[in-house]
Amino acid sequence: MTIRVLFPRTGRDNQIESEALGEGVTGEFCRGFDTVTEEQWRNCDGVVGGSVPPEVMDMLDNCRIFVKPGGGV
């Protein structure tokens, strides 16, 4: 089984995110929400990022999880 995780709003170096993905998980890294294609929205299993724009919510046919990245003490 392949799981497609969409990463809108990522920078140029996605090494940490890539290494965190497990076996069978594919990461799709995009520069921002506006660069995500309709096909990517419709086929992703999860989204890692901030608030998803309301206009794309109806396209999340397969999405089962939203994760907001963060760090702190």
mmCIF file of the N, C-alpha and C atoms, coordinates in Angstrom:
data_MODEL
# 
_entry.id   MODEL 
# 
loop_
_atom_site.group_PDB 
_atom_site.id 
_atom_site.type_symbol 
_atom_site.label_atom_id 
_atom_site.label_alt_id 
_atom_site.label_comp_id 
_atom_site.label_asym_id 
_atom_site.label_entity_id 
_atom_site.label_seq_id 
_atom_site.pdbx_PDB_ins_code 
_atom_site.Cartn_x 
_atom_site.Cartn_y 
_atom_site.Cartn_z 
_atom_site.occupancy 
_atom_site.B_iso_or_equiv 
_atom_site.pdbx_formal_charge 
_atom_site.auth_seq_id 
_atom_site.auth_comp_id 
_atom_site.auth_asym_id 
_atom_site.auth_atom_id 
_atom_site.pdbx_PDB_model_num 
ATOM 1   N N  . MET A 1 1  ? 0.844   -1.176 0.000  1.00 0.00 ? 1  MET A N  1 
ATOM 2   C CA . MET A 1 1  ? 0.000   0.000  0.000  1.00 0.00 ? 1  MET A CA 1 
ATOM 3   C C  . MET A 1 1  ? 0.889   1.239  0.000  1.00 0.00 ? 1  MET A C  1 
ATOM 4   N N  . THR A 1 2  ? 0.536   2.203  -0.794 1.00 0.00 ? 2  THR A N  1 
ATOM 5   C CA . THR A 1 2  ? 1.253   3.469  -0.829 1.00 0.00 ? 2  THR A CA 1 
ATOM 6   C C  . THR A 1 2  ? 0.384   4.543  -0.199 1.00 0.00 ? 2  THR A C  1 
ATOM 7   N N  . ILE A 1 3  ? 0.955   5.332  0.668  1.00 0.00 ? 3  ILE A N  1 
ATOM 8   C CA . ILE A 1 3  ? 0.260   6.451  1.289  1.00 0.00 ? 3  ILE A CA 1 
ATOM 9   C C  . ILE A 1 3  ? 0.881   7.723  0.752  1.00 0.00 ? 3  ILE A C  1 
ATOM 10  N N  . ARG A 1 4  ? 0.046   8.612  0.235  1.00 0.00 ? 4  ARG A N  1 
ATOM 11  C CA . ARG A 1 4  ? 0.540   9.875  -0.323 1.00 0.00 ? 4  ARG A CA 1 
ATOM 12  C C  . ARG A 1 4  ? 0.273   10.999 0.663  1.00 0.00 ? 4  ARG A C  1 
ATOM 13  N N  . VAL A 1 5  ? 1.344   11.630 1.128  1.00 0.00 ? 5  VAL A N  1 
ATOM 14  C CA . VAL A 1 5  ? 1.238   12.731 2.080  1.00 0.00 ? 5  VAL A CA 1 
ATOM 15  C C  . VAL A 1 5  ? 1.656   14.013 1.380  1.00 0.00 ? 5  VAL A C  1 
ATOM 16  N N  . LEU A 1 6  ? 0.801   14.996 1.444  1.00 0.00 ? 6  LEU A N  1 
ATOM 17  C CA . LEU A 1 6  ? 1.015   16.275 0.783  1.00 0.00 ? 6  LEU A CA 1 
ATOM 18  C C  . LEU A 1 6  ? 1.596   17.268 1.783  1.00 0.00 ? 6  LEU A C  1 
ATOM 19  N N  . PHE A 1 7  ? 2.669   17.946 1.393  1.00 0.00 ? 7  PHE A N  1 
ATOM 20  C CA . PHE A 1 7  ? 3.348   18.925 2.239  1.00 0.00 ? 7  PHE A CA 1 
ATOM 21  C C  . PHE A 1 7  ? 3.317   20.303 1.570  1.00 0.00 ? 7  PHE A C  1 
ATOM 22  N N  . PRO A 1 8  ? 2.204   21.034 1.620  1.00 0.00 ? 8  PRO A N  1 
ATOM 23  C CA . PRO A 1 8  ? 2.245   22.409 1.126  1.00 0.00 ? 8  PRO A CA 1 
ATOM 24  C C  . PRO A 1 8  ? 3.059   23.267 2.102  1.00 0.00 ? 8  PRO A C  1 
ATOM 25  N N  . ARG A 1 9  ? 3.593   24.365 1.627  1.00 0.00 ? 9  ARG A N  1 
ATOM 26  C CA . ARG A 1 9  ? 4.335   25.325 2.448  1.00 0.00 ? 9  ARG A CA 1 
ATOM 27  C C  . ARG A 1 9  ? 5.647   24.779 2.980  1.00 0.00 ? 9  ARG A C  1 
ATOM 28  N N  . THR A 1 10 ? 6.358   24.014 2.199  1.00 0.00 ? 10 THR A N  1 
ATOM 29  C CA . THR A 1 10 ? 7.662   23.547 2.656  1.00 0.00 ? 10 THR A CA 1 
ATOM 30  C C  . THR A 1 10 ? 8.756   24.351 1.983  1.00 0.00 ? 10 THR A C  1 
ATOM 31  N N  . GLY A 1 11 ? 9.901   24.363 2.610  1.00 0.00 ? 11 GLY A N  1 
ATOM 32  C CA . GLY A 1 11 ? 11.038  25.090 2.065  1.00 0.00 ? 11 GLY A CA 1 
ATOM 33  C C  . GLY A 1 11 ? 11.785  24.271 1.039  1.00 0.00 ? 11 GLY A C  1 
ATOM 34  N N  . ARG A 1 12 ? 12.990  24.675 0.771  1.00 0.00 ? 12 ARG A N  1 
ATOM 35  C CA . ARG A 1 12 ? 13.800  23.996 -0.241 1.00 0.00 ? 12 ARG A CA 1 
ATOM 36  C C  . ARG A 1 12 ? 14.379  22.683 0.273  1.00 0.00 ? 12 ARG A C  1 
ATOM 37  N N  . ASP A 1 13 ? 14.735  22.620 1.542  1.00 0.00 ? 13 ASP A N  1 
ATOM 38  C CA . ASP A 1 13 ? 15.362  21.419 2.086  1.00 0.00 ? 13 ASP A CA 1 
ATOM 39  C C  . ASP A 1 13 ? 14.318  20.607 2.843  1.00 0.00 ? 13 ASP A C  1 
ATOM 40  N N  . ASN A 1 14 ? 13.917  19.494 2.267  1.00 0.00 ? 14 ASN A N  1 
ATOM 41  C CA . ASN A 1 14 ? 12.895  18.643 2.873  1.00 0.00 ? 14 ASN A CA 1 
ATOM 42  C C  . ASN A 1 14 ? 13.490  17.349 3.417  1.00 0.00 ? 14 ASN A C  1 
ATOM 43  N N  . GLN A 1 15 ? 14.756  17.372 3.768  1.00 0.00 ? 15 GLN A N  1 
ATOM 44  C CA . GLN A 1 15 ? 15.439  16.166 4.217  1.00 0.00 ? 15 GLN A CA 1 
ATOM 45  C C  . GLN A 1 15 ? 14.801  15.583 5.479  1.00 0.00 ? 15 GLN A C  1 
ATOM 46  N N  . ILE A 1 16 ? 14.529  16.412 6.464  1.00 0.00 ? 16 ILE A N  1 
ATOM 47  C CA . ILE A 1 16 ? 13.947  15.919 7.720  1.00 0.00 ? 16 ILE A CA 1 
ATOM 48  C C  . ILE A 1 16 ? 12.586  15.295 7.462  1.00 0.00 ? 16 ILE A C  1 
ATOM 49  N N  . GLU A 1 17 ? 11.753  15.982 6.684  1.00 0.00 ? 17 GLU A N  1 
ATOM 50  C CA . GLU A 1 17 ? 10.430  15.454 6.384  1.00 0.00 ? 17 GLU A CA 1 
ATOM 51  C C  . GLU A 1 17 ? 10.521  14.147 5.607  1.00 0.00 ? 17 GLU A C  1 
ATOM 52  N N  . SER A 1 18 ? 11.426  14.089 4.645  1.00 0.00 ? 18 SER A N  1 
ATOM 53  C CA . SER A 1 18 ? 11.594  12.875 3.841  1.00 0.00 ? 18 SER A CA 1 
ATOM 54  C C  . SER A 1 18 ? 12.027  11.699 4.703  1.00 0.00 ? 18 SER A C  1 
ATOM 55  N N  . GLU A 1 19 ? 12.953  11.949 5.625  1.00 0.00 ? 19 GLU A N  1 
ATOM 56  C CA . GLU A 1 19 ? 13.442  10.881 6.490  1.00 0.00 ? 19 GLU A CA 1 
ATOM 57  C C  . GLU A 1 19 ? 12.389  10.428 7.498  1.00 0.00 ? 19 GLU A C  1 
ATOM 58  N N  . ALA A 1 20 ? 11.446  11.304 7.841  1.00 0.00 ? 20 ALA A N  1 
ATOM 59  C CA . ALA A 1 20 ? 10.408  10.954 8.812  1.00 0.00 ? 20 ALA A CA 1 
ATOM 60  C C  . ALA A 1 20 ? 9.325   10.063 8.214  1.00 0.00 ? 20 ALA A C  1 
ATOM 61  N N  . LEU A 1 21 ? 9.208   10.051 6.900  1.00 0.00 ? 21 LEU A N  1 
ATOM 62  C CA . LEU A 1 21 ? 8.191   9.226  6.258  1.00 0.00 ? 21 LEU A CA 1 
ATOM 63  C C  . LEU A 1 21 ? 8.585   7.759  6.347  1.00 0.00 ? 21 LEU A C  1 
ATOM 64  N N  . GLY A 1 22 ? 7.638   6.924  6.642  1.00 0.00 ? 22 GLY A N  1 
ATOM 65  C CA . GLY A 1 22 ? 7.916   5.500  6.761  1.00 0.00 ? 22 GLY A CA 1 
ATOM 66  C C  . GLY A 1 22 ? 7.916   4.795  5.420  1.00 0.00 ? 22 GLY A C  1 
ATOM 67  N N  . GLU A 1 23 ? 8.197   3.507  5.469  1.00 0.00 ? 23 GLU A N  1 
ATOM 68  C CA . GLU A 1 23 ? 8.203   2.686  4.264  1.00 0.00 ? 23 GLU A CA 1 
ATOM 69  C C  . GLU A 1 23 ? 6.802   2.667  3.656  1.00 0.00 ? 23 GLU A C  1 
ATOM 70  N N  . GLY A 1 24 ? 6.726   2.858  2.359  1.00 0.00 ? 24 GLY A N  1 
ATOM 71  C CA . GLY A 1 24 ? 5.445   2.864  1.666  1.00 0.00 ? 24 GLY A CA 1 
ATOM 72  C C  . GLY A 1 24 ? 4.738   4.208  1.669  1.00 0.00 ? 24 GLY A C  1 
ATOM 73  N N  . VAL A 1 25 ? 5.387   5.223  2.241  1.00 0.00 ? 25 VAL A N  1 
ATOM 74  C CA . VAL A 1 25 ? 4.795   6.560  2.282  1.00 0.00 ? 25 VAL A CA 1 
ATOM 75  C C  . VAL A 1 25 ? 5.545   7.450  1.309  1.00 0.00 ? 25 VAL A C  1 
ATOM 76  N N  . THR A 1 26 ? 4.810   8.107  0.437  1.00 0.00 ? 26 THR A N  1 
ATOM 77  C CA . THR A 1 26 ? 5.380   9.024  -0.539 1.00 0.00 ? 26 THR A CA 1 
ATOM 78  C C  . THR A 1 26 ? 5.052   10.449 -0.123 1.00 0.00 ? 26 THR A C  1 
ATOM 79  N N  . GLY A 1 27 ? 6.057   11.303 -0.054 1.00 0.00 ? 27 GLY A N  1 
ATOM 80  C CA . GLY A 1 27 ? 5.842   12.710 0.262  1.00 0.00 ? 27 GLY A CA 1 
ATOM 81  C C  . GLY A 1 27 ? 5.823   13.540 -1.005 1.00 0.00 ? 27 GLY A C  1 
ATOM 82  N N  . GLU A 1 28 ? 4.837   14.401 -1.117 1.00 0.00 ? 28 GLU A N  1 
ATOM 83  C CA . GLU A 1 28 ? 4.759   15.332 -2.243 1.00 0.00 ? 28 GLU A CA 1 
ATOM 84  C C  . GLU A 1 28 ? 4.944   16.727 -1.669 1.00 0.00 ? 28 GLU A C  1 
ATOM 85  N N  . PHE A 1 29 ? 6.094   17.325 -1.964 1.00 0.00 ? 29 PHE A N  1 
ATOM 86  C CA . PHE A 1 29 ? 6.453   18.613 -1.393 1.00 0.00 ? 29 PHE A CA 1 
ATOM 87  C C  . PHE A 1 29 ? 6.119   19.729 -2.372 1.00 0.00 ? 29 PHE A C  1 
ATOM 88  N N  . CYS A 1 30 ? 5.386   20.722 -1.885 1.00 0.00 ? 30 CYS A N  1 
ATOM 89  C CA . CYS A 1 30 ? 4.951   21.853 -2.717 1.00 0.00 ? 30 CYS A CA 1 
ATOM 90  C C  . CYS A 1 30 ? 5.385   23.145 -2.039 1.00 0.00 ? 30 CYS A C  1 
ATOM 91  N N  . ARG A 1 31 ? 5.584   24.173 -2.822 1.00 0.00 ? 31 ARG A N  1 
ATOM 92  C CA . ARG A 1 31 ? 6.037   25.455 -2.274 1.00 0.00 ? 31 ARG A CA 1 
ATOM 93  C C  . ARG A 1 31 ? 4.931   26.218 -1.563 1.00 0.00 ? 31 ARG A C  1 
ATOM 94  N N  . GLY A 1 32 ? 3.706   25.881 -1.807 1.00 0.00 ? 32 GLY A N  1 
ATOM 95  C CA . GLY A 1 32 ? 2.588   26.557 -1.160 1.00 0.00 ? 32 GLY A CA 1 
ATOM 96  C C  . GLY A 1 32 ? 1.277   25.938 -1.593 1.00 0.00 ? 32 GLY A C  1 
ATOM 97  N N  . PHE A 1 33 ? 0.216   26.301 -0.906 1.00 0.00 ? 33 PHE A N  1 
ATOM 98  C CA . PHE A 1 33 ? -1.094  25.750 -1.235 1.00 0.00 ? 33 PHE A CA 1 
ATOM 99  C C  . PHE A 1 33 ? -1.493  26.056 -2.672 1.00 0.00 ? 33 PHE A C  1 
ATOM 100 N N  . ASP A 1 34 ? -1.096  27.226 -3.167 1.00 0.00 ? 34 ASP A N  1 
ATOM 101 C CA . ASP A 1 34 ? -1.477  27.623 -4.527 1.00 0.00 ? 34 ASP A CA 1 
ATOM 102 C C  . ASP A 1 34 ? -0.738  26.837 -5.605 1.00 0.00 ? 34 ASP A C  1 
ATOM 103 N N  . THR A 1 35 ? 0.286   26.072 -5.245 1.00 0.00 ? 35 THR A N  1 
ATOM 104 C CA . THR A 1 35 ? 1.013   25.272 -6.235 1.00 0.00 ? 35 THR A CA 1 
ATOM 105 C C  . THR A 1 35 ? 0.571   23.809 -6.252 1.00 0.00 ? 35 THR A C  1 
ATOM 106 N N  . VAL A 1 36 ? -0.350  23.440 -5.383 1.00 0.00 ? 36 VAL A N  1 
ATOM 107 C CA . VAL A 1 36 ? -0.855  22.064 -5.335 1.00 0.00 ? 36 VAL A CA 1 
ATOM 108 C C  . VAL A 1 36 ? -1.886  21.885 -6.443 1.00 0.00 ? 36 VAL A C  1 
ATOM 109 N N  . THR A 1 37 ? -1.727  20.825 -7.216 1.00 0.00 ? 37 THR A N  1 
ATOM 110 C CA . THR A 1 37 ? -2.666  20.573 -8.312 1.00 0.00 ? 37 THR A CA 1 
ATOM 111 C C  . THR A 1 37 ? -3.945  19.929 -7.784 1.00 0.00 ? 37 THR A C  1 
ATOM 112 N N  . GLU A 1 38 ? -4.992  20.004 -8.576 1.00 0.00 ? 38 GLU A N  1 
ATOM 113 C CA . GLU A 1 38 ? -6.251  19.359 -8.193 1.00 0.00 ? 38 GLU A CA 1 
ATOM 114 C C  . GLU A 1 38 ? -6.047  17.851 -8.009 1.00 0.00 ? 38 GLU A C  1 
ATOM 115 N N  . GLU A 1 39 ? -5.243  17.254 -8.881 1.00 0.00 ? 39 GLU A N  1 
ATOM 116 C CA . GLU A 1 39 ? -4.969  15.813 -8.788 1.00 0.00 ? 39 GLU A CA 1 
ATOM 117 C C  . GLU A 1 39 ? -4.292  15.477 -7.463 1.00 0.00 ? 39 GLU A C  1 
ATOM 118 N N  . GLN A 1 40 ? -3.368  16.327 -7.017 1.00 0.00 ? 40 GLN A N  1 
ATOM 119 C CA . GLN A 1 40 ? -2.694  16.092 -5.737 1.00 0.00 ? 40 GLN A CA 1 
ATOM 120 C C  . GLN A 1 40 ? -3.674  16.192 -4.574 1.00 0.00 ? 40 GLN A C  1 
ATOM 121 N N  . TRP A 1 41 ? -4.543  17.201 -4.600 1.00 0.00 ? 41 TRP A N  1 
ATOM 122 C CA . TRP A 1 41 ? -5.543  17.333 -3.539 1.00 0.00 ? 41 TRP A CA 1 
ATOM 123 C C  . TRP A 1 41 ? -6.438  16.096 -3.500 1.00 0.00 ? 41 TRP A C  1 
ATOM 124 N N  . ARG A 1 42 ? -6.904  15.665 -4.648 1.00 0.00 ? 42 ARG A N  1 
ATOM 125 C CA . ARG A 1 42 ? -7.859  14.553 -4.713 1.00 0.00 ? 42 ARG A CA 1 
ATOM 126 C C  . ARG A 1 42 ? -7.249  13.214 -4.322 1.00 0.00 ? 42 ARG A C  1 
ATOM 127 N N  . ASN A 1 43 ? -5.951  13.043 -4.501 1.00 0.00 ? 43 ASN A N  1 
ATOM 128 C CA . ASN A 1 43 ? -5.328  11.743 -4.267 1.00 0.00 ? 43 ASN A CA 1 
ATOM 129 C C  . ASN A 1 43 ? -4.488  11.642 -3.002 1.00 0.00 ? 43 ASN A C  1 
ATOM 130 N N  . CYS A 1 44 ? -4.356  12.732 -2.253 1.00 0.00 ? 44 CYS A N  1 
ATOM 131 C CA . CYS A 1 44 ? -3.533  12.642 -1.047 1.00 0.00 ? 44 CYS A CA 1 
ATOM 132 C C  . CYS A 1 44 ? -4.283  11.893 0.058  1.00 0.00 ? 44 CYS A C  1 
ATOM 133 N N  . ASP A 1 45 ? -3.529  11.175 0.871  1.00 0.00 ? 45 ASP A N  1 
ATOM 134 C CA . ASP A 1 45 ? -4.088  10.475 2.024  1.00 0.00 ? 45 ASP A CA 1 
ATOM 135 C C  . ASP A 1 45 ? -3.982  11.323 3.287  1.00 0.00 ? 45 ASP A C  1 
ATOM 136 N N  . GLY A 1 46 ? -3.069  12.298 3.259  1.00 0.00 ? 46 GLY A N  1 
ATOM 137 C CA . GLY A 1 46 ? -2.870  13.169 4.399  1.00 0.00 ? 46 GLY A CA 1 
ATOM 138 C C  . GLY A 1 46 ? -2.243  14.477 3.967  1.00 0.00 ? 46 GLY A C  1 
ATOM 139 N N  . VAL A 1 47 ? -2.428  15.505 4.795  1.00 0.00 ? 47 VAL A N  1 
ATOM 140 C CA . VAL A 1 47 ? -1.851  16.826 4.524  1.00 0.00 ? 47 VAL A CA 1 
ATOM 141 C C  . VAL A 1 47 ? -1.075  17.257 5.763  1.00 0.00 ? 47 VAL A C  1 
ATOM 142 N N  . VAL A 1 48 ? 0.167   17.682 5.560  1.00 0.00 ? 48 VAL A N  1 
ATOM 143 C CA . VAL A 1 48 ? 0.972   18.251 6.633  1.00 0.00 ? 48 VAL A CA 1 
ATOM 144 C C  . VAL A 1 48 ? 1.151   19.719 6.295  1.00 0.00 ? 48 VAL A C  1 
ATOM 145 N N  . GLY A 1 49 ? 0.620   20.601 7.117  1.00 0.00 ? 49 GLY A N  1 
ATOM 146 C CA . GLY A 1 49 ? 0.712   22.030 6.850  1.00 0.00 ? 49 GLY A CA 1 
ATOM 147 C C  . GLY A 1 49 ? -0.247  22.797 7.740  1.00 0.00 ? 49 GLY A C  1 
ATOM 148 N N  . GLY A 1 50 ? -0.388  24.055 7.437  1.00 0.00 ? 50 GLY A N  1 
ATOM 149 C CA . GLY A 1 50 ? -1.302  24.906 8.187  1.00 0.00 ? 50 GLY A CA 1 
ATOM 150 C C  . GLY A 1 50 ? -2.742  24.671 7.763  1.00 0.00 ? 50 GLY A C  1 
ATOM 151 N N  . SER A 1 51 ? -3.555  25.670 7.928  1.00 0.00 ? 51 SER A N  1 
ATOM 152 C CA . SER A 1 51 ? -4.972  25.560 7.581  1.00 0.00 ? 51 SER A CA 1 
ATOM 153 C C  . SER A 1 51 ? -5.152  25.387 6.082  1.00 0.00 ? 51 SER A C  1 
ATOM 154 N N  . VAL A 1 52 ? -5.890  24.365 5.713  1.00 0.00 ? 52 VAL A N  1 
ATOM 155 C CA . VAL A 1 52 ? -6.164  24.096 4.302  1.00 0.00 ? 52 VAL A CA 1 
ATOM 156 C C  . VAL A 1 52 ? -7.190  25.112 3.813  1.00 0.00 ? 52 VAL A C  1 
ATOM 157 N N  . PRO A 1 53 ? -6.958  25.734 2.649  1.00 0.00 ? 53 PRO A N  1 
ATOM 158 C CA . PRO A 1 53 ? -7.906  26.716 2.126  1.00 0.00 ? 53 PRO A CA 1 
ATOM 159 C C  . PRO A 1 53 ? -9.299  26.101 1.946  1.00 0.00 ? 53 PRO A C  1 
ATOM 160 N N  . PRO A 1 54 ? -10.345 26.814 2.356  1.00 0.00 ? 54 PRO A N  1 
ATOM 161 C CA . PRO A 1 54 ? -11.707 26.279 2.266  1.00 0.00 ? 54 PRO A CA 1 
ATOM 162 C C  . PRO A 1 54 ? -12.101 25.858 0.853  1.00 0.00 ? 54 PRO A C  1 
ATOM 163 N N  . GLU A 1 55 ? -11.569 26.544 -0.157 1.00 0.00 ? 55 GLU A N  1 
ATOM 164 C CA . GLU A 1 55 ? -11.962 26.245 -1.537 1.00 0.00 ? 55 GLU A CA 1 
ATOM 165 C C  . GLU A 1 55 ? -11.480 24.880 -2.025 1.00 0.00 ? 55 GLU A C  1 
ATOM 166 N N  . VAL A 1 56 ? -10.563 24.246 -1.311 1.00 0.00 ? 56 VAL A N  1 
ATOM 167 C CA . VAL A 1 56 ? -10.099 22.922 -1.741 1.00 0.00 ? 56 VAL A CA 1 
ATOM 168 C C  . VAL A 1 56 ? -10.667 21.792 -0.885 1.00 0.00 ? 56 VAL A C  1 
ATOM 169 N N  . MET A 1 57 ? -11.399 22.099 0.153  1.00 0.00 ? 57 MET A N  1 
ATOM 170 C CA . MET A 1 57 ? -11.918 21.069 1.053  1.00 0.00 ? 57 MET A CA 1 
ATOM 171 C C  . MET A 1 57 ? -12.739 20.005 0.317  1.00 0.00 ? 57 MET A C  1 
ATOM 172 N N  . ASP A 1 58 ? -13.523 20.406 -0.665 1.00 0.00 ? 58 ASP A N  1 
ATOM 173 C CA . ASP A 1 58 ? -14.339 19.442 -1.410 1.00 0.00 ? 58 ASP A CA 1 
ATOM 174 C C  . ASP A 1 58 ? -13.504 18.534 -2.304 1.00 0.00 ? 58 ASP A C  1 
ATOM 175 N N  . MET A 1 59 ? -12.236 18.863 -2.520 1.00 0.00 ? 59 MET A N  1 
ATOM 176 C CA . MET A 1 59 ? -11.364 18.037 -3.354 1.00 0.00 ? 59 MET A CA 1 
ATOM 177 C C  . MET A 1 59 ? -10.656 16.945 -2.554 1.00 0.00 ? 59 MET A C  1 
ATOM 178 N N  . LEU A 1 60 ? -10.770 16.953 -1.246 1.00 0.00 ? 60 LEU A N  1 
ATOM 179 C CA . LEU A 1 60 ? -10.027 16.013 -0.410 1.00 0.00 ? 60 LEU A CA 1 
ATOM 180 C C  . LEU A 1 60 ? -10.759 14.675 -0.315 1.00 0.00 ? 60 LEU A C  1 
ATOM 181 N N  . ASP A 1 61 ? -10.893 14.024 -1.452 1.00 0.00 ? 61 ASP A N  1 
ATOM 182 C CA . ASP A 1 61 ? -11.644 12.777 -1.557 1.00 0.00 ? 61 ASP A CA 1 
ATOM 183 C C  . ASP A 1 61 ? -11.054 11.645 -0.718 1.00 0.00 ? 61 ASP A C  1 
ATOM 184 N N  . ASN A 1 62 ? -9.734  11.528 -0.677 1.00 0.00 ? 62 ASN A N  1 
ATOM 185 C CA . ASN A 1 62 ? -9.073  10.411 0.008  1.00 0.00 ? 62 ASN A CA 1 
ATOM 186 C C  . ASN A 1 62 ? -8.416  10.801 1.322  1.00 0.00 ? 62 ASN A C  1 
ATOM 187 N N  . CYS A 1 63 ? -8.354  12.086 1.616  1.00 0.00 ? 63 CYS A N  1 
ATOM 188 C CA . CYS A 1 63 ? -7.613  12.565 2.782  1.00 0.00 ? 63 CYS A CA 1 
ATOM 189 C C  . CYS A 1 63 ? -8.262  12.081 4.081  1.00 0.00 ? 63 CYS A C  1 
ATOM 190 N N  . ARG A 1 64 ? -7.427  11.519 4.950  1.00 0.00 ? 64 ARG A N  1 
ATOM 191 C CA . ARG A 1 64 ? -7.919  10.991 6.220  1.00 0.00 ? 64 ARG A CA 1 
ATOM 192 C C  . ARG A 1 64 ? -7.304  11.668 7.438  1.00 0.00 ? 64 ARG A C  1 
ATOM 193 N N  . ILE A 1 65 ? -6.262  12.493 7.218  1.00 0.00 ? 65 ILE A N  1 
ATOM 194 C CA . ILE A 1 65 ? -5.612  13.115 8.365  1.00 0.00 ? 65 ILE A CA 1 
ATOM 195 C C  . ILE A 1 65 ? -4.985  14.455 7.965  1.00 0.00 ? 65 ILE A C  1 
ATOM 196 N N  . PHE A 1 66 ? -5.073  15.420 8.880  1.00 0.00 ? 66 PHE A N  1 
ATOM 197 C CA . PHE A 1 66 ? -4.390  16.702 8.755  1.00 0.00 ? 66 PHE A CA 1 
ATOM 198 C C  . PHE A 1 66 ? -3.404  16.785 9.915  1.00 0.00 ? 66 PHE A C  1 
ATOM 199 N N  . VAL A 1 67 ? -2.177  17.182 9.625  1.00 0.00 ? 67 VAL A N  1 
ATOM 200 C CA . VAL A 1 67 ? -1.161  17.329 10.663 1.00 0.00 ? 67 VAL A CA 1 
ATOM 201 C C  . VAL A 1 67 ? -0.579  18.725 10.553 1.00 0.00 ? 67 VAL A C  1 
ATOM 202 N N  . LYS A 1 68 ? -0.544  19.436 11.676 1.00 0.00 ? 68 LYS A N  1 
ATOM 203 C CA . LYS A 1 68 ? 0.073   20.758 11.701 1.00 0.00 ? 68 LYS A CA 1 
ATOM 204 C C  . LYS A 1 68 ? 1.450   20.609 12.346 1.00 0.00 ? 68 LYS A C  1 
ATOM 205 N N  . PRO A 1 69 ? 2.519   20.830 11.563 1.00 0.00 ? 69 PRO A N  1 
ATOM 206 C CA . PRO A 1 69 ? 3.856   20.661 12.122 1.00 0.00 ? 69 PRO A CA 1 
ATOM 207 C C  . PRO A 1 69 ? 4.186   21.772 13.115 1.00 0.00 ? 69 PRO A C  1 
ATOM 208 N N  . GLY A 1 70 ? 5.016   21.457 14.048 1.00 0.00 ? 70 GLY A N  1 
ATOM 209 C CA . GLY A 1 70 ? 5.434   22.456 15.017 1.00 0.00 ? 70 GLY A CA 1 
ATOM 210 C C  . GLY A 1 70 ? 6.532   21.904 15.904 1.00 0.00 ? 70 GLY A C  1 
ATOM 211 N N  . GLY A 1 71 ? 7.048   22.752 16.709 1.00 0.00 ? 71 GLY A N  1 
ATOM 212 C CA . GLY A 1 71 ? 8.090   22.344 17.634 1.00 0.00 ? 71 GLY A CA 1 
ATOM 213 C C  . GLY A 1 71 ? 8.063   23.264 18.832 1.00 0.00 ? 71 GLY A C  1 
ATOM 214 N N  . GLY A 1 72 ? 8.699   22.869 19.847 1.00 0.00 ? 72 GLY A N  1 
ATOM 215 C CA . GLY A 1 72 ? 8.729   23.706 21.031 1.00 0.00 ? 72 GLY A CA 1 
ATOM 216 C C  . GLY A 1 72 ? 9.290   22.952 22.215 1.00 0.00 ? 72 GLY A C  1 
ATOM 217 N N  . VAL A 1 73 ? 9.262   23.635 23.311 1.00 0.00 ? 73 VAL A N  1 
ATOM 218 C CA . VAL A 1 73 ? 9.812   23.054 24.531 1.00 0.00 ? 73 VAL A CA 1 
ATOM 219 C C  . VAL A 1 73 ? 8.688   22.679 25.451 1.00 0.00 ? 73 VAL A C  1 
# 
